[in-house]
């Protein structure tokens, strides 16, 4: 039996929140379309306090200044994290092969993996300077072979955050901008007088950034719908409430609308976790955010069996799934809907978020039902081609002609017929 010991806000309230966000984003994107740079400057001053007369694009001197302001240990840590992300991205890239095969005599079919020409990477940084997001997007795009990668992040306390700037630069960004929110995403996708538009937008963000990407999809490509952080902790009595509480609040601190769910078959663990959360919220520095997220979006779901837990977890289709059970591989082998899984208590979501090497830009709001997270393949178009000999064209053309007639496509049929006739005569058939 599946029992909800704690539930979050209602579906109706969540839908109303989404509607309000949708309307705000529509208006901002419309202004950028109509007024270009002027609109972007207007919103940057309104939301970020960025002076309207100051350029968004950072100069080489400003980028060097960011390096000069950081301790060498911070720079080394960024370098280490990027090496892990780059290494795993390269492993993924190496798995993608161009193919060319003769599938019938004289019929050559193949595909080429071609990187996109330009990508815009959004790095959240208004509330927390999410340095790791620069690794995940810029490094991965560059490993994929994208020639033009632009990166942007909002100012932090009124200025570009030096660690984010350094991370963008070390990752290989070709252009670095200091602006955020809908205005940044809109400027990169739509283009302005000073910013050439990109072919694809990637990177996580708040509800407004996620909605902007949704509305711009089609005009440009997007990686996925990456809204507020979601975390699901699947646990049994092999772990304790303190560990579960730490992993839940560790992700709830992303924002007041970040869902955090404990899924367990142990009522005692559920009760212990609730008590541990109460204790931790008295000392956690980000308790104002994490506590609000837990109050409004936190859930505790009690099941009888592992099978029920898999059923619930696949229905939730959450971004992050932390598995701490006697047999964690049961969930790895049986679950199908998740962004990233952290198998066993020895790992955790923050490792994936920051440094271990897998990508932290992951699907939310049930998008894990149909897509995985950001990886080099998102920046690459797999484009097919075909090459036929005259004899193969004569052979294939006869099948094509008859099938086109079945569908009533006279023009398509003519394309086949002219080749069947010409090559047939040439080959004496």
N, C-alpha and C positions, 0 to 999 in steps of 0.2 A: 504493500500500500504506500502511496506517495502522499506525504503530509507537509503542508506549508506551515512551519512554526513561526515564520516572520515573512511578511510580504512588503513590497515597495509601493510606490505610487500607482494609481490606477492607469489602465490603458487609455482611458478617456483624457485624463490629465496630461499624460505624455503626448497624446495626439494634439492637444491644444497648445502645448509648448512648442511642438514642431511647427504648427501653423504660424505662430507668431514669428518664429525664426525665419520661415520661408518668406514671409511678406517683407521683412526688413532686408533680407538678402536681395530680393528682386529689385527693390528700390535702389540699393547701392550699385548693383551691376548695371542697372539702367542709366544711372548717372555717369558711370565710367564710360559706357558706350557712347553717351552723348557728349561728354565734356572732357574726356581723356585725362591728361595730367592734372588739370585743374580740379577735377573731382577727386582724384587720388590724393592730392595734397590736402584738399578740404577734409576728407575723412581721416587722413593720417594725423592732422592737427587735432581733430575732434576726439579721436579714440586713443591716440598714442602720444599726443602732445608734441608732435614733430613739427618744427617751424615750416611754414609754407614756402619760405624762400630758400630752404636748404635741400640740396640734392639727396635723393634716396640712394644713389649708387655710391659705394665707398671707393675712395681713391687708393692707389698703391701705398701712399703715405699713411692713410688711416688704417689700412690692413696691417702694415708694419707696426704701427702704434699699438695695435691689439696684441701682437706678439710681445712687444717690449713691456707691456703692462702685466704679463702673466708670469708666474713662477715657472721655472724650468720643469718642475715635477708635473704641473698641470699639462704642459705641452707634451711631455713624455707619455703621460697617461692617455691623452687624446691620440697620440701616435700609436700606442699599443692597441687601443680599442679599434682604431681604423685598420690596423694590420689584421685583426681577427675578422672583421667584416669583409675586408678585401679578399682575404684568403678563402672564406666560405663562398663569397660571390664568384670568385674565379673557379672554384670547384663546380659550382652550378653552371657557369658559362661553358666550362669544358664538357659538360654533359649534353650540351646542345650542338648537334652535328648537322652540317649541311648534308643532304642526301641526293644521289642521282642513281637511278636504276633503270635498266631495260626491262620493262614489265611485260612486253610482248615483242616479237621480232620487229626491230625498227622503231619501237616506241620508247622514248627516253623521257622519264618523269623525274622531277626533282624539286627540292625546296632549298631556299637560301635564308639564312637568319640575318636580317638586316637591322642594325640599330636605327632608332629614330634620329632625326636631325637636331631637335632641340627639346629640352625638358626644363620645366620650372619646378624647383624643389622648395617646398614650404617647411620652415623650421619653427615650431611654436617657441615663443620665448617671452611673452608678456608677463605671465605669472611665475613660471619657472623657466630658467634658461635651458631648454632641452638640447644640450650640446649633441647628444647621441643621435638626434634626428638628422643632423648633418651627415654623420657617417652613413646612416641607413639609406639615405636618398642619393646624395652626391657621389659617394664612393661607388655605390652599386651601379648608378648610371654610367660612370666613367669606365668601370669594368666591362659593362655591356658595349662600350664603344661609342657613346653619344658624343658628338663633337662639340655641341654647345649646351652647357649646363649652367643655368642661372639659379641662384639661391637667395632666399630672403628670410628675414626674421624680424619681428617687431623690436623696437627699442626696449631696453630693460632699464627702468628708472630713468627714462629720457634719453639714453644713449645706446649705441650698438654694444651688445654684450661681447667683451673681448674673447671669451672662450668660444662662443658660437662663431664669431668671425674667423678665428684661427682654425676651428674645425672645418668650416666651409672651405677656406683657402687650402688647408692641407689635403682635403678630400679631392680638390681639383676643380672647384667651381670657377667658371670663366667670367662670371659677373656676380657681384655680391651687392645686395640691396638691404637697406634697413627700413622696412615697413612690414606691416602685418595685417591680419584679419582679412575680411572680404575684399578690401581695397587692394591688397597685395595679390591675392589669387586672381581677382578680376583683371588687374593690370597685366599680369603675366599671360593670361589666356586671351584677353581681348586686344592687348597692345595699346600703347599710347604714343604720343609724339616722340618720346624719348626711350621707350622700351619696346623692342620688337617682340611680337607674340611668339609663344612656344607651341609645340605640337602636343605636349602632354603635361599634366600637373600631377605631382606626387607629394606625399607627406601627410602626416596626421595634423589634427587641429581640433578646435572646439566645435560646438554645434553649428556655429555660423560659417566657419571655414568648410566643414563637411557639406553643408547645404549649398554653399557657393560652388563647390566642385560638382555637386549633383546637378545644379542648374546649368553649369558650363559644359557638362558631358555631352559630347556630340560635336560641339564646336571644337573641343580639344579632347584628347584621351585623358583618362584619369587612371590612377593605380587601382583604387577601390574606395568604398565609402568608409572612411576612418573617422568615426565620430567619437563621443566620450568613451574613455577606457572602460572595458568590461573585464572582470576577473571572476573565475569560477574555481573554487577550491573543492576538490573531491577528496574526502578523507574518511578514514575509519579509526578504530581505537588503537591503531599502531602508532598514532601521533597524538600530541596533546593540544589543548585549546590555546595555549600561548603561541604555539607555532602557527596555528590556523588564523588566529587573530592578527598576528604580525603580517601574514601574507595577504589577508583581506584589506587591512588598513593601509598596507604598503602601496596598494593600487588605488584604493578609494581616495587617496590624497591628490590624485590627478585633478579632480574637480568635484563640485558638489552634486553633479549629476552622473557620477561614475558608478555603475552598478557593481556590487560585490556580493557574491553568493557562496554560501557554504552548502555543499551537497554531501550528505553523510548517511550512514546506516547505524549511527550510534547516537542515541538521544543524550547520553552523558557527555559525549564530545560536543554536541550542539550547545548544551547548557554551559559547559566549561568555556567554550569559545565566546559566548555572550558575556560571561563574567570577565574574561580576559580583555575583550574589547573595551568594556567599561573602564578597566584599570589602565589600559594603554592610552585611552583618550584623555586621561588626566595628566599625562606626561608628554605625549607626542606633540612635537612643535607644530605640526600641520593639522592638529585636531579640529580646528574650526572648519576646515574643508572636509577632511576624512570623516568627521563625525556627522556632518550634514549629509554626505553621500550615503553613509551607513543608515542613517535615520530614514531617509527618503527612498533610497534605492537598494538597500541591503535586504537580502533574503536568506532564510535558512530552510532547507528542504530535506526532509527525513524520508528515507526509503528503507525497504526491508532487504533488498538484494542488490548485488552489483548490476544485474540486468536492468532493474528499474533505474538505477543511477545512470546507466548508459542512455536509457530512453529519455530521461529528463535532460541530461547534458546535451544530447544531439538536438533536442527540441530548442534548448536555449541557444545553441550554436554560438558560443561566446568566443570573444577575441583571445583571451588567455585562459588556459586550463592547467591548473596546478594539481597534480595527482600525488597524493600521499596515502597509499593504501598498502595492504599486505602484498597485493599482486598488481602493481601499477601497469604492467604490460597488458593486463586484461583490457584496460581502457585504451591504451595505444592501439591494440589490435582490433578493438570492436567499435570505437567511436569513429564517426565519419565527418562530423561537423565541428570544426574548431579552427581558430587562426594559428595558434602555436600551443604545443603541449610541453609541459615541464614535468618530466617523469621522475618521481621519487622526491623525498624531502631534501636530498642533497643539492638540488637545483631550485631555482625560484624565478619568478617573472622578472625581477630586477636584473638578473644576469642577462636575460634575453634583451631587456630594454637597453642595457648600457654597454655590454662588453664581450659577451661570449662569442658572438659572430653571426648568429641568426638575425634576421631582419625584424625590427620591432614595429614596422608599419603593417598593421593587420586588420582584417575585416571585422566590422562591428554591426550591430543591429541585424543579426541573422544572415549577413552576407556570406558568412562562412559556409552556408549551404551550397554556394555556387562558385566561390573563389577562395584561393589561398591568399597569403600575404604578398608584400612587395618582394621581388627578386629580380635577377638580371633579365629573366624572360619577359617581364613587364615592359622593358625598354626596347624589346626586339620584335620586329615583325617577321613572321615566318611566311615567306612569299613563295608560291609554287610557280613552276614553269614546265613547259613541255616542248619536246623536239621530236619530229617524225621524219622517217625516210619517205620517199615517194610511194614505195610499195606499201608501207604501213598506212599512209594517208589514204590510199585507195581501199585498203581493207577496212580500216576503222570508219571511213566515210560512208560506207554502205549501211553499217549499223546506225550511224548518226542520222542519215537521211530517213530511214524508216521510222526511227523514234521521233524525229521532228514532225513527221507526217501524223503520227499518233496524237501529238500535242497541238497540231494545227499551226505550227510555226513555219510558215512558208519561206521567210527570209533565212532562217537558220538552215532549213533544208537545202536552200540554194547554195549556201556556203559549202556544204558537204558535196552536193551534186557536181559542182564545177570542178572540184578536185578529183572526184571519182572518175569523171569523164576524161579530164586532161591526162591524169596519170595512168588511167586505164589504157588510153590510146598509146601513150609513150611506152608502156610496158607490154603492149600487145595483149591486153586482157579485155 
